[in-house]
Structure formats: structure tokens, C-alpha cells
Amino acid sequence: MRHHEGIGRRHRLQAALRCGYPVLNEDLYLSLGRNLLARGYSVAMADLPGQGITMMDELHWEAEAEKPIAAVTQLLVDRFGAKPGRMALIGLSLGGYFVARAAGERDCPTTSRR
């Protein structure tokens, strides 16, 4: 996972980005991440199993992509002080499907069930 400055800052908007196969985080950063940073967002990107650099480690697609997404968002909360109510999951292409599934899960830190 790549952490970019400011995830835990109290008043910053936060974005966790995910794209579909076979886009690397470097491509996603250049196309979207740096623009979000310039607009005041904190940005975090992670390769899920079977995506990006993890393919080289022989990790394979996870049928339930919401599980690794929930783990990444929980890590952002626990380790970097991200605020779930201020976090946006952004997914492009197949990543849009993955983050929609993750947002629908009760265990996803970004989902408010009040």
C-alpha cells in the first residue's frame, strides 16, 4: 500500500482509490491521485490480490473483493487515523464494481449504519 501525506489530518477530505485489471497504482496516481492531492484530498492506493504488483507475487483475484478493501480501509483508520465519515472509496472500471460491493458491506469502515 502506498500512503500519501495527510491521511490522518483532521480536516482533510480522504480518498482511497482502486482501479480494475490491469492498471498499476502508478498509472492511477498519474491520472487521478495527483489531481486529488492538488485539490486538498489525502490519497491512499492499494493493490488488491491479483491486481497491479501483486500479480508478480502470484496472488490471485479474491472472489469477494470487499474483504481486502475492508481490510485496507480499516488499516487507514487504525494506523493513519483516517475518519470513516470523511473517506471516499473511488473505483474505476472493474474497481467501481469492487468498491460498490465493499460499500454495501456492514464491516466496511466507510459505511455508516445509523
Backbone as CSV, one residue per row, in Angstrom:
resi,resn,N_x,N_y,N_z,CA_x,CA_y,CA_z,C_x,C_y,C_z
1,MET,0.841,-1.168,0.000,0.000,0.000,0.000,0.883,1.226,0.000
2,ARG,0.480,2.202,-0.752,1.206,3.465,-0.793,0.390,4.514,-0.049
3,HIS,1.024,5.156,0.910,0.348,6.172,1.714,0.906,7.525,1.322
4,HIS,0.025,8.419,0.978,0.451,9.766,0.616,0.108,10.710,1.759
5,GLU,0.892,11.719,1.921,0.851,12.624,3.059,-0.553,13.093,3.409
6,GLY,-0.834,13.096,4.701,-2.015,13.765,5.195,-3.228,12.913,5.483
7,ILE,-3.152,11.595,5.396,-4.348,10.777,5.604,-4.995,11.062,6.949
8,GLY,-4.213,11.249,7.996,-4.787,11.429,9.314,-5.143,12.857,9.683
9,ARG,-4.924,13.796,8.829,-5.215,15.191,9.169,-6.703,15.375,9.415
10,ARG,-7.013,16.148,10.419,-8.378,16.237,10.903,-9.367,16.797,9.897
11,HIS,-9.018,17.812,9.168,-9.994,18.482,8.313,-9.854,18.143,6.837
12,ARG,-8.941,17.269,6.481,-8.761,16.929,5.070,-9.795,15.916,4.627
13,LEU,-10.216,16.063,3.394,-11.029,15.035,2.765,-10.108,13.873,2.434
14,GLN,-10.628,12.663,2.418,-9.788,11.492,2.221,-10.345,10.640,1.096
15,ALA,-9.461,10.089,0.287,-9.883,9.233,-0.822,-9.015,7.989,-0.859
16,ALA,-9.650,6.839,-0.989,-8.947,5.577,-1.211,-9.298,5.137,-2.627
17,LEU,-8.303,4.963,-3.467,-8.517,4.690,-4.886,-8.303,3.225,-5.219
18,ARG,-9.106,2.722,-6.145,-8.923,1.369,-6.653,-9.362,1.332,-8.103
19,CYS,-8.605,0.667,-8.902,-8.929,0.528,-10.314,-9.033,-0.946,-10.651
20,GLY,-9.503,-1.235,-11.826,-9.644,-2.622,-12.258,-8.364,-3.163,-12.862
21,TYR,-8.456,-4.335,-13.376,-7.328,-5.030,-14.001,-7.051,-4.393,-15.338
22,PRO,-5.839,-4.195,-15.812,-4.541,-4.472,-15.203,-3.814,-3.195,-14.807
23,VAL,-4.515,-2.177,-14.367,-3.917,-0.869,-14.088,-3.042,-0.921,-12.832
24,LEU,-1.882,-0.306,-12.917,-0.982,-0.197,-11.771,-1.275,1.088,-11.013
25,ASN,-0.931,1.110,-9.736,-1.155,2.305,-8.923,-0.445,3.524,-9.481
26,GLU,0.701,3.317,-10.106,1.425,4.446,-10.679,0.589,5.133,-11.755
27,ASP,-0.080,4.340,-12.590,-0.954,4.904,-13.618,-2.137,5.629,-12.991
28,LEU,-2.713,5.016,-11.975,-3.858,5.614,-11.298,-3.455,6.910,-10.600
29,TYR,-2.270,6.937,-10.002,-1.799,8.160,-9.358,-1.641,9.281,-10.378
30,LEU,-1.015,8.965,-11.516,-0.787,9.997,-12.527,-2.088,10.489,-13.146
31,SER,-3.076,9.611,-13.290,-4.318,10.028,-13.931,-5.308,10.670,-12.967
32,LEU,-5.298,10.292,-11.692,-6.303,10.806,-10.767,-5.725,11.229,-9.416
33,GLY,-4.846,10.429,-8.850,-4.349,10.673,-7.495,-3.719,12.030,-7.290
34,ARG,-2.840,12.433,-8.193,-2.164,13.728,-8.008,-3.138,14.890,-8.126
35,ASN,-4.192,14.742,-8.923,-5.202,15.799,-9.024,-6.005,15.912,-7.734
36,LEU,-6.295,14.783,-7.100,-6.986,14.824,-5.812,-6.103,15.469,-4.745
37,LEU,-4.820,15.134,-4.731,-3.891,15.772,-3.788,-3.859,17.280,-3.986
38,ALA,-3.826,17.713,-5.230,-3.785,19.145,-5.535,-5.053,19.855,-5.069
39,ARG,-6.149,19.125,-4.951,-7.422,19.703,-4.508,-7.652,19.549,-3.003
40,GLY,-6.625,19.083,-2.284,-6.722,19.026,-0.834,-7.122,17.688,-0.250
41,TYR,-7.227,16.661,-1.066,-7.553,15.335,-0.555,-6.284,14.622,-0.104
42,SER,-6.406,13.773,0.891,-5.374,12.796,1.204,-5.691,11.577,0.355
43,VAL,-4.672,10.892,-0.128,-4.887,9.793,-1.071,-4.150,8.544,-0.603
44,ALA,-4.822,7.404,-0.656,-4.202,6.101,-0.390,-4.585,5.165,-1.522
45,MET,-3.622,4.380,-1.968,-3.871,3.405,-3.036,-3.295,2.068,-2.606
46,ALA,-3.988,0.991,-2.919,-3.514,-0.347,-2.571,-3.850,-1.305,-3.703
47,ASP,-2.951,-2.233,-3.954,-3.230,-3.299,-4.909,-3.924,-4.428,-4.167
48,LEU,-5.073,-4.823,-4.659,-5.781,-5.967,-4.099,-5.164,-7.242,-4.660
49,PRO,-5.446,-8.393,-4.056,-4.906,-9.644,-4.594,-5.248,-9.804,-6.078
50,GLY,-4.230,-10.094,-6.878,-4.425,-10.302,-8.308,-4.389,-9.042,-9.143
51,GLN,-4.157,-7.894,-8.521,-4.117,-6.630,-9.241,-2.741,-5.995,-9.103
52,GLY,-2.364,-5.236,-10.124,-1.117,-4.482,-10.070,0.084,-5.344,-9.754
53,ILE,0.892,-4.901,-8.809,2.149,-5.566,-8.477,1.930,-6.919,-7.815
54,THR,0.765,-7.153,-7.210,0.527,-8.433,-6.534,0.488,-9.600,-7.513
55,MET,0.236,-9.331,-8.792,0.254,-10.402,-9.787,1.639,-11.031,-9.863
56,MET,2.675,-10.228,-9.650,4.044,-10.736,-9.710,4.374,-11.615,-8.510
57,ASP,3.625,-11.460,-7.432,3.802,-12.289,-6.238,2.903,-13.520,-6.277
58,GLU,2.303,-13.763,-7.424,1.411,-14.900,-7.653,0.205,-14.910,-6.717
59,LEU,-0.258,-13.729,-6.334,-1.528,-13.628,-5.622,-2.627,-13.589,-6.672
60,HIS,-3.772,-14.124,-6.344,-4.840,-14.249,-7.325,-6.065,-13.452,-6.897
61,TRP,-6.956,-13.224,-7.873,-8.190,-12.489,-7.618,-8.915,-13.069,-6.416
62,GLU,-9.462,-12.214,-5.635,-10.300,-12.585,-4.497,-11.746,-12.494,-4.965
63,ALA,-12.492,-13.593,-4.860,-13.882,-13.595,-5.326,-14.727,-12.570,-4.576
64,GLU,-14.394,-12.334,-3.333,-15.116,-11.357,-2.528,-14.190,-10.164,-2.290
65,ALA,-14.106,-9.308,-3.297,-13.166,-8.181,-3.255,-13.448,-7.220,-2.108
66,GLU,-14.656,-7.255,-1.572,-14.972,-6.352,-0.468,-14.146,-6.666,0.776
67,LYS,-13.689,-7.892,0.930,-12.902,-8.251,2.120,-11.540,-7.561,2.148
68,PRO,-10.728,-7.636,1.084,-9.463,-6.895,1.150,-9.656,-5.378,1.164
69,ILE,-10.723,-4.874,0.532,-10.986,-3.430,0.582,-11.315,-3.014,2.011
70,ALA,-12.127,-3.809,2.708,-12.446,-3.509,4.106,-11.182,-3.545,4.961
71,ALA,-10.283,-4.488,4.680,-9.027,-4.572,5.438,-8.166,-3.332,5.210
72,VAL,-8.105,-2.865,3.971,-7.310,-1.669,3.659,-7.917,-0.438,4.324
73,THR,-9.231,-0.267,4.226,-9.853,0.910,4.836,-9.730,0.862,6.359
74,GLN,-9.825,-0.331,6.951,-9.652,-0.446,8.398,-8.222,-0.100,8.798
75,LEU,-7.247,-0.488,7.986,-5.852,-0.117,8.240,-5.679,1.398,8.214
76,LEU,-6.334,2.054,7.274,-6.250,3.515,7.202,-6.815,4.158,8.464
77,VAL,-7.884,3.589,8.997,-8.486,4.106,10.229,-7.566,3.832,11.418
78,ASP,-7.138,2.579,11.561,-6.359,2.172,12.738,-4.950,2.752,12.762
79,ARG,-4.278,2.720,11.645,-2.861,3.099,11.628,-2.621,4.567,11.307
80,PHE,-3.469,5.142,10.454,-3.216,6.503,9.995,-4.241,7.512,10.500
81,GLY,-5.218,7.064,11.276,-6.191,7.980,11.847,-7.207,8.528,10.868
82,ALA,-7.436,7.824,9.767,-8.448,8.273,8.804,-9.822,8.257,9.466
83,LYS,-10.666,9.167,9.072,-12.018,9.279,9.617,-13.006,8.640,8.638
84,PRO,-13.686,7.565,9.036,-14.593,6.877,8.113,-15.635,7.786,7.473
85,GLY,-16.155,8.738,8.210,-17.168,9.634,7.662,-16.638,10.619,6.634
86,ARG,-15.325,10.717,6.530,-14.714,11.643,5.570,-13.945,10.906,4.476
87,MET,-14.114,9.594,4.422,-13.382,8.786,3.462,-14.264,8.459,2.261
88,ALA,-13.685,8.592,1.085,-14.376,8.213,-0.154,-13.619,7.064,-0.796
89,LEU,-14.341,6.043,-1.208,-13.751,4.963,-1.995,-14.023,5.284,-3.451
90,ILE,-12.980,5.325,-4.243,-13.124,5.647,-5.664,-12.608,4.469,-6.465
91,GLY,-13.444,3.937,-7.332,-13.041,2.818,-8.172,-13.368,3.098,-9.619
92,LEU,-12.436,2.780,-10.491,-12.632,2.971,-11.921,-12.748,1.610,-12.587
93,SER,-13.584,1.520,-13.605,-13.751,0.287,-14.355,-14.202,-0.823,-13.397
94,LEU,-13.536,-1.957,-13.424,-13.907,-3.055,-12.533,-13.747,-2.645,-11.069
95,GLY,-12.846,-1.701,-10.798,-12.688,-1.190,-9.440,-13.953,-0.517,-8.927
96,GLY,-14.759,0.061,-9.829,-16.038,0.647,-9.434,-16.987,-0.403,-8.887
97,TYR,-16.981,-1.556,-9.517,-17.790,-2.680,-9.033,-17.282,-3.141,-7.670
98,PHE,-15.954,-3.238,-7.540,-15.376,-3.694,-6.281,-15.715,-2.757,-5.125
99,VAL,-15.575,-1.449,-5.321,-15.841,-0.525,-4.210,-17.330,-0.436,-3.906
100,ALA,-18.190,-0.633,-4.904,-19.634,-0.662,-4.638,-19.980,-1.858,-3.754
101,ARG,-19.384,-2.988,-4.043,-19.603,-4.169,-3.196,-19.083,-3.913,-1.784
102,ALA,-17.910,-3.297,-1.686,-17.325,-3.029,-0.370,-18.196,-2.068,0.433
103,ALA,-18.705,-1.037,-0.215,-19.532,-0.041,0.482,-20.837,-0.646,0.986
104,GLY,-21.295,-1.705,0.352,-22.528,-2.361,0.776,-22.355,-3.313,1.942
105,GLU,-21.136,-3.547,2.344,-20.869,-4.476,3.441,-20.956,-3.775,4.787
106,ARG,-21.530,-4.441,5.746,-21.665,-3.888,7.090,-20.306,-3.650,7.751
107,ASP,-19.307,-4.464,7.440,-17.997,-4.347,8.082,-17.095,-3.289,7.464
108,CYS,-17.525,-2.643,6.394,-16.688,-1.643,5.736,-16.644,-0.374,6.596
109,PRO,-15.455,0.078,6.989,-15.351,1.256,7.858,-15.961,2.524,7.266
110,THR,-16.097,2.596,5.947,-16.635,3.814,5.347,-18.153,3.823,5.320
111,THR,-18.788,2.737,5.745,-20.240,2.635,5.688,-20.843,3.032,7.022
112,SER,-21.704,4.012,6.998,-22.379,4.468,8.210,-23.746,3.800,8.298
113,ARG,-24.039,3.146,9.396,-25.319,2.459,9.598,-26.044,3.051,10.808
114,ARG,-26.361,4.318,10.748,-27.024,4.965,11.895,-28.508,4.980,11.709
